[in-house]
């Protein structure tokens, strides 16, 4: 008997934010993207055979992106979310740097540790 995904996972909507740049006006803004979180149930439903138990042991929690397009907050034009990943495993998200840490690392790698304060003198 083949198991249905609804018997193996619980689904819950989730909203995650992301920074995207509009291709029309080139402005970067923060957008809320809707995802559906599929969490593996704690136990296998009744009537499962050995093959179903083996498949259940390999299952992982995952996120499925529901929004493919967002509306630019500046110009109002709709554009596609620039990501090839519409499905992400939850265990792959753990340990990823957040946006602030990532910006600091990029600035440090570029040699821009901190912006220099203005000196108040003109040089021509």
MOQUI-V687547 format. One record per helix or strand of 2 or more residues. SS is the DSSP state (A for helix, B for strand). FROM is the first residue (numbers start at 1). TO is the last residue. Records with the same first field share a line. If there is no record, write none. Layout:
# MOQUI-V687547
SS=FROM-TO + FROM-TO
This chain:
# MOQUI-V687547
A=5-8 + 50-58 + 90-93 + 99-109
B=9-21 + 28-40 + 62-65 + 69-71 + 78-80 + 87-89
